[in-house]
């Protein structure tokens, strides 16, 4: 029998476990996660109104319910938890699928002002991540600026512009729902430093902005016209051409009297967050223009955009995990086809998959071939190098060492508690909002 630990239960971790049990008839996989809940960003990163994407949990559930796979939640790995060295004593191989846990920063003055957040912090709040900051975010906010033009930026802009009628059927935590329902946000600006043809959102996500009730999307034809590929999109890939067509349609649509307005802005680079009354009050942008080489250059002309809330959505970055090597420049663990490299030499028994392996690129489905490559390396190595490990069941060892994992029945108890909470509020399933509630549900506490 071969024992493998997979650290992280998001898509990359689940796809890794799936490939292992499919390709090796006697492998047993323990999927460890710091949180008591599985599915990673599918649970805590996908917007609550994207039910089709969230339904991917059903696929991941099948993996975690496989007879040779165990889910062990509430098990931190690294600093303050089970060490990487200890895992190597318990398992023949360890695959780290820990993602990219932090956001890139703007690096401009005023970024630390109250009211300035990363998009991930906002997403964590409305997704009930147990580590989320308990902040209302939108209290006393009239105008919000979202810096970035990717799918996450579209998600948070859409959440700011949605009404309570559309949000009530989701699993959004009750406190976030009530706060957003009371929101007085009327202006949402989504801003990119480059042109519309270089925006990274998908057409499906983009079109959703135009279908929001009582909201109107505004684009400036003059800004669109600064982009030569927007004027002649014939050389663009099909997906970008579709984006161009959507924005061209919005540019031709007359203004409408709606409760909320979503402004898509381009060729504006943030240079400072301006304070008003002790918190962020506006964002100062510098106008940019194409430099002819795929980038932009500043013009020395500036524009201030009012905002009591600023959300940066300019990419993610991996963080070091204690006991593993780390490439600070790339924000990834050095590897060779998924094999962890220590000072350029393959580290026996240690592997990576997902964003911590390749960086924060691709979509959810990209994790499947990434995981398969890593598993192929692991299984090839297993035939060549046999590692001695402790004979005892790792779960029993962890328990004896004071670790109390949340196993699959505990997670199913959390699901039942969330369904009961939703029923009590006249809503579908509603997420439990904090560590205490999750752990109480996992234990079966009903008080």
C-alpha positions in Angstrom: 0.0 0.0 0.0 1.2 3.5 -0.8 0.1 6.5 1.4 0.0 10.0 -0.1 -0.9 13.2 1.7 -2.4 16.0 -0.4 -2.3 19.4 1.3 -5.2 21.5 0.2 -8.8 20.4 -0.8 -9.5 22.9 -3.6 -9.7 21.8 -7.3 -6.0 21.1 -7.6 -5.9 19.0 -4.5 -9.0 17.1 -5.5 -7.8 16.5 -9.0 -4.5 15.3 -7.6 -6.3 12.8 -5.4 -8.5 11.7 -8.3 -5.6 11.0 -10.6 -3.8 9.1 -7.8 -6.6 6.6 -7.1 -7.4 6.3 -10.8 -3.8 5.5 -11.8 -2.6 3.5 -8.8 -4.7 0.5 -7.5 -3.3 0.5 -4.0 -2.7 4.1 -3.2 -4.5 5.7 -0.2 -4.8 9.4 -0.1 -5.4 11.7 2.8 -6.5 15.2 1.7 -5.5 17.7 4.5 -6.9 21.2 4.7 -6.5 23.9 7.3 -10.2 24.7 7.1 -12.9 22.3 8.4 -14.6 22.6 5.0 -13.4 21.3 1.6 -13.4 22.7 -1.9 -11.1 25.7 -1.4 -11.9 28.6 -3.8 -14.9 26.8 -5.2 -16.5 27.3 -1.8 -14.8 30.5 -0.8 -13.9 32.2 -4.0 -16.6 31.6 -6.6 -19.3 34.3 -6.4 -22.5 33.1 -4.6 -24.7 33.9 -7.6 -22.6 31.6 -9.9 -24.5 28.5 -9.1 -23.3 26.6 -12.2 -19.6 27.0 -11.2 -20.3 26.3 -7.6 -22.0 23.0 -8.6 -18.5 21.8 -9.3 -18.5 20.9 -5.6 -20.5 17.9 -6.6 -17.7 16.6 -8.8 -15.1 17.3 -6.1 -17.4 15.6 -3.5 -17.2 12.4 -5.6 -13.4 12.4 -5.3 -13.4 13.0 -1.5 -16.0 10.2 -1.0 -13.8 7.7 -2.8 -13.1 4.6 -0.7 -9.4 5.2 -0.8 -9.6 9.0 -0.1 -10.0 10.6 3.3 -10.8 14.2 4.0 -9.0 15.6 7.1 -10.1 19.2 7.7 -8.9 21.5 10.4 -5.3 20.3 10.0 -2.9 23.2 9.5 0.4 22.3 7.8 3.6 24.4 8.4 3.9 27.1 11.0 1.9 26.2 14.1 0.7 22.9 12.6 2.0 19.6 11.3 5.5 20.2 9.9 6.5 19.2 6.3 9.2 17.0 7.8 6.6 15.2 10.0 4.4 14.5 6.9 7.3 12.9 5.2 7.6 10.5 8.2 4.0 9.5 7.9 3.4 9.4 4.1 5.4 8.0 1.1 4.7 11.2 -0.7 3.2 14.7 0.0 1.7 16.9 -2.7 1.2 20.5 -1.8 -1.8 22.2 -3.4 -1.9 25.3 -1.3 -2.7 27.9 -4.0 -1.8 31.6 -4.0 -3.0 32.9 -0.7 -2.4 36.6 -0.9 -3.1 39.5 -3.3 -0.7 41.7 -5.2 -0.5 45.2 -3.9 -0.7 48.5 -5.8 2.3 50.0 -4.1 0.9 53.5 -4.1 0.5 56.1 -1.3 -2.7 55.8 0.7 -3.1 52.1 0.1 -3.4 51.5 3.9 -6.2 54.0 4.4 -9.5 52.7 5.9 -11.8 51.7 3.1 -9.0 50.3 1.0 -9.1 46.5 0.7 -8.1 43.7 -1.5 -10.8 42.1 -3.6 -10.0 38.8 -1.8 -10.9 40.3 1.6 -14.2 41.5 0.2 -14.9 38.1 -1.4 -14.0 36.3 1.8 -16.5 38.5 3.7 -19.5 37.8 1.4 -18.4 34.1 1.1 -18.3 33.5 4.9 -14.6 32.5 5.0 -13.9 31.9 8.7 -10.8 34.1 8.6 -12.8 37.0 7.0 -12.6 40.5 8.6 -16.0 41.3 10.1 -16.4 44.6 8.3 -19.5 46.0 6.6 -17.4 47.2 3.7 -20.2 49.2 2.1 -21.5 51.2 5.1 -21.6 54.9 4.3 -20.3 54.2 0.8 -21.8 56.0 -2.2 -19.1 55.3 -4.8 -16.7 52.3 -5.1 -13.6 51.8 -7.3 -12.5 48.3 -8.3 -9.0 48.4 -9.7 -8.5 45.6 -12.2 -10.3 44.2 -15.2 -10.3 40.4 -14.7 -13.1 38.1 -13.7 -12.6 38.7 -9.9 -13.0 42.4 -10.5 -16.2 41.7 -12.5 -17.5 39.5 -9.6 -17.0 42.1 -6.9 -18.4 44.9 -9.1 -21.5 42.7 -9.7 -21.9 42.0 -6.0 -21.8 45.8 -5.3 -24.5 46.4 -7.9 -26.8 43.5 -7.1 -30.0 43.9 -5.1 -31.3 41.9 -2.2 -33.8 40.1 -4.4 -31.1 38.5 -6.5 -28.8 37.7 -3.5 -31.4 36.1 -1.1 -31.5 32.8 -3.0 -27.7 32.4 -2.7 -25.7 30.8 0.2 -24.3 34.2 1.2 -24.0 34.6 5.0 -27.0 36.5 6.5 -24.9 39.4 7.9 -23.3 40.1 4.5 -26.7 39.9 2.8 -28.3 42.4 5.2 -25.4 44.8 4.9 -25.5 44.6 1.0 -29.3 45.0 1.1 -28.9 48.2 3.1 -26.1 49.5 0.7 -26.3 53.0 -0.7 -23.7 52.4 -3.4 -24.9 54.0 -6.6 -21.6 54.3 -8.6 -19.2 51.5 -9.2 -16.0 52.1 -11.3 -14.0 49.2 -12.7 -10.7 50.6 -13.9 -7.8 49.1 -15.9 -4.5 50.6 -16.7 -4.5 49.2 -20.2 -7.1 49.1 -23.0 -10.4 47.2 -23.4 -8.9 44.7 -25.8 -6.4 43.6 -23.1 -8.9 43.1 -20.3 -8.8 39.6 -18.8 -12.4 39.0 -18.1 -14.4 36.4 -20.0 -17.3 37.5 -22.2 -19.8 35.5 -20.2 -18.7 37.4 -17.0 -18.7 40.7 -18.8 -22.2 40.2 -20.2 -23.6 39.6 -16.8 -22.9 43.2 -15.8 -25.3 44.3 -18.5 -28.1 42.0 -17.3 -28.3 43.3 -13.7 -31.7 44.7 -12.7 -31.8 48.4 -12.1 -28.2 48.9 -13.1 -26.7 50.5 -16.2 -23.2 49.9 -17.7 -21.4 53.0 -19.0 -18.3 53.0 -21.2 -16.6 56.1 -22.6 -16.2 55.9 -26.4 -13.2 58.2 -26.2 -11.4 55.9 -23.9 -12.3 52.9 -26.0 -10.9 54.7 -29.1 -7.5 55.0 -27.5 -7.0 51.2 -28.1 -6.0 50.5 -31.7 -7.1 46.9 -31.4 -10.5 48.0 -30.2 -10.9 50.1 -33.4 -9.8 47.1 -35.5 -10.3 43.9 -33.6 -9.7 41.6 -36.6 -6.3 40.5 -35.3 -7.6 39.6 -31.8 -8.4 36.1 -30.5 -12.1 35.3 -30.7 -12.7 35.7 -27.0 -11.3 39.3 -27.0 -13.3 40.1 -30.2 -16.4 39.1 -28.4 -15.5 41.4 -25.4 -15.0 44.2 -27.9 -18.4 43.7 -29.4 -20.1 43.7 -26.0 -18.5 47.0 -25.1 -19.2 48.5 -28.5 -22.9 47.8 -27.8 -22.8 49.5 -24.4 -21.0 52.5 -25.9 -24.0 52.9 -28.3 -26.6 52.5 -25.6 -28.1 55.8 -24.2 -27.8 56.6 -20.5 -30.6 55.2 -18.3 -32.2 56.3 -15.1 -31.2 53.4 -12.8 -30.4 53.0 -9.1 -26.8 51.9 -9.8 -24.3 52.7 -12.6 -21.3 50.6 -13.4 -18.5 52.5 -15.2 -15.9 50.6 -17.2 -12.8 52.8 -17.4 -9.6 52.1 -19.3 -6.1 53.6 -19.7 -6.0 54.8 -16.1 -3.2 53.9 -13.7 -3.7 54.4 -9.9 -1.0 56.6 -8.4 -2.5 57.5 -5.0 -5.4 56.9 -2.7 -6.6 60.3 -1.3 -7.8 60.7 2.2 -11.0 62.5 3.2 -12.3 62.5 6.8 -9.8 60.0 7.9 -10.5 57.3 5.3 -10.2 56.9 1.5 -12.2 59.5 -0.4 -10.9 59.3 -3.9 -8.4 57.6 -6.2 -6.0 59.6 -8.3 -5.3 58.1 -11.7 -2.8 59.0 -14.3 -4.0 58.8 -17.9 -2.0 56.2 -19.9 -1.7 55.6 -23.6 -0.5 52.5 -25.6 3.3 52.4 -26.0 3.2 50.4 -29.2 4.7 47.3 -27.6 1.7 45.9 -25.7 2.2 48.1 -22.7 1.3 51.6 -21.7 3.1 54.8 -20.8 2.0 57.7 -18.6 0.9 61.0 -20.0 1.3 63.3 -16.9 -2.5 64.0 -16.9 -4.4 63.0 -13.8 -8.0 62.4 -12.8 -9.5 61.9 -9.3 -12.4 59.5 -9.0 -14.6 59.7 -5.9 -14.6 56.5 -3.8 -15.3 55.6 -0.2 -14.4 52.0 -1.0 -11.5 50.8 -3.0 -11.0 47.1 -3.9 -7.8 46.1 -5.6 -8.0 43.1 -7.9 -4.6 43.0 -9.7 -3.6 39.4 -9.2 -2.6 36.8 -6.6 0.6 35.6 -5.2 1.8 32.5 -3.4 3.3 32.7 0.1 6.1 30.6 1.6 5.1 27.5 3.5 7.4 26.7 6.4 9.6 23.7 5.5 9.4 24.1 1.7 11.7 26.1 -0.6 10.2 29.2 -2.2 10.9 31.3 -5.2 10.1 34.8 -3.9 10.3 36.3 -7.4 7.7 34.0 -8.9 5.7 33.4 -5.7 5.9 29.6 -6.3 7.7 26.5 -5.1 10.6 25.6 -7.4 9.8 22.3 -9.1 10.6 20.0 -12.0 7.3 18.6 -13.5 5.8 18.9 -10.1 8.8 17.5 -8.2 9.9 20.0 -5.5 13.5 21.2 -6.0 15.7 22.1 -3.0 18.7 24.1 -4.3 18.2 22.7 -7.7 18.0 19.0 -6.5 14.8 16.9 -6.5 13.5 16.5 -3.0 12.3 12.8 -2.7 8.7 12.5 -1.8 7.7 16.2 -2.1 5.5 17.5 -4.9 3.4 20.5 -5.9 0.3 21.1 -8.0 -1.9 24.1 -8.8 -1.1 27.7 -8.3 1.7 27.2 -5.9 3.3 25.1 -8.7 2.6 27.2 -11.8 1.5 30.6 -10.5 -2.0 32.1 -10.5 -2.9 31.4 -14.1 -5.7 29.6 -15.9 -9.2 28.6 -14.9 -10.5 25.9 -12.6 -10.2 23.3 -15.3 -6.5 24.1 -15.8 -5.8 22.4 -12.5 -6.7 19.0 -14.0 -3.8 18.6 -16.4 -1.5 20.3 -13.9 -2.4 17.7 -11.3 -2.0 14.8 -13.8 1.5 15.9 -14.6 2.5 16.0 -11.0 0.9 12.6 -10.3 2.7 11.1 -13.3 6.0 12.3 -11.8 5.1 10.9 -8.3 4.1 7.5 -9.6 7.2 7.3 -11.8 9.4 8.1 -8.8 7.5 5.6 -6.6 8.7 2.8 -8.8 12.3 3.9 -8.6 12.8 5.1 -5.0 11.1 3.4 -2.1 10.8 5.5 1.1 10.4 4.1 4.5 7.6 5.6 6.6 6.0 4.9 9.9 3.7 1.9 9.7 0.9 3.3 11.9 -2.2 4.9 10.3 -1.3 8.7 10.0 -4.8 9.6 11.3 -4.2 7.7 14.5 -0.7 9.3 14.8 -2.1 12.8 14.3 -4.8 12.2 16.9 -2.2 10.9 19.4 -0.2 14.1 18.8 -3.1 16.3 19.6 -4.5 17.0 16.2 -8.3 16.7 15.9 -9.2 16.4 12.2 -12.7 17.2 11.0 -13.4 14.0 9.0 -16.1 13.6 6.3 -19.0 13.0 8.7 -18.0 16.3 10.4 -18.2 18.1 7.1 -21.6 16.6 6.3 -22.7 17.8 9.8 -21.6 21.3 8.7 -23.7 21.0 5.5 -26.7 19.9 7.5 -26.3 22.9 9.9 -26.1 25.3 7.0 -29.2 23.8 5.4 -31.1 24.2 8.7 -29.9 27.8 9.1 -31.1 28.6 5.6 -34.5 27.0 6.4 -34.8 29.0 9.6 -34.2 32.3 7.6 -36.5 31.4 4.7 -33.6 31.0 2.4 -31.8 28.0 0.8 -28.5 26.9 2.4 -26.8 29.7 4.3 -23.1 29.5 5.1 -22.0 29.4 8.7 -19.9 32.6 9.2 -17.1 31.8 11.6 -14.8 29.2 13.2 -16.8 28.7 16.3 -20.0 28.0 14.4 -18.3 25.6 11.9 -16.5 23.6 14.6 -19.6 23.4 16.8 -21.5 22.0 13.8 -18.8 19.6 13.0 -18.9 18.2 16.5 -22.7 18.0 16.3 -23.3 20.6 19.0 -26.9 21.9 18.8 -26.8 24.6 21.6 
